[in-house]
C-alpha cells in the first residue's frame, strides 16, 4: 500500500504529464507515446492502491 505522500507525488506527476500532453505540438508528437505509457503506469498504480485500501478496510 502506498503512503499518502507517495500518492500525492504520483497525482502531482500525473497532473504535470497531462499538462505537458496538452502543450505538445507537431514537432514533439513522438513524446506522446512515452507520456501515454507513463500515464497508464500511474493509473495502474493508483488502481492497485485503491484495491489494496478497499481490501484492508473490508478485512
C-alpha atoms as one frame of an Amber mdcrd trajectory, in Angstrom:
protein
   0.000   0.000   0.000   1.258   3.464  -0.822   1.967   6.094   1.769  -0.143
   9.290   1.443   2.987  11.264   0.480   3.657   8.799  -2.344   0.081   9.117
  -3.571   0.452  12.899  -3.562   3.622  12.662  -5.657   2.001  10.259  -8.115
  -1.010  12.538  -8.552   1.289  15.548  -8.973   3.251  13.696 -11.667   0.019
  12.731 -13.415  -1.123  16.352 -13.424   2.210  17.513 -14.842   2.125  14.843
 -17.556  -1.424  15.777 -18.535  -0.428  19.445 -18.773   2.607  18.535 -20.865
   0.458  16.375 -23.132  -1.806  19.350 -23.840   1.163  21.534 -24.784   2.814
  19.119 -27.211   2.848  20.359 -30.744   3.531  18.588 -34.038   7.298  18.843
 -33.595   7.216  16.805 -30.403   4.493  14.301 -31.280   6.932  11.420 -30.696
   6.764  12.146 -26.969   3.049  11.359 -26.833   3.576   7.600 -26.667   6.012
   7.972 -23.758   3.627  10.270 -21.912   0.685   7.934 -22.519   2.742   4.993
 -21.248   3.647   6.880 -18.063   0.015   7.894 -17.535  -1.024   4.263 -17.927
   1.542   3.161 -15.334   0.314   5.840 -12.943  -3.326   4.811 -13.419  -2.429
   1.164 -12.803  -0.533   2.053  -9.623  -3.480   4.067  -8.348  -5.902   1.211
  -9.131  -3.728  -1.217  -7.175  -3.552   1.244  -4.307  -7.340   1.663  -4.290
  -7.960  -2.081  -4.352  -5.402  -2.644  -1.555  -7.048   0.007   0.582 -10.521
  -1.436  -0.140  -9.323  -4.932   0.771  -7.747  -3.707   4.018 -10.861  -1.765
   5.004 -13.092  -4.817   4.455 -10.522  -7.179   6.030
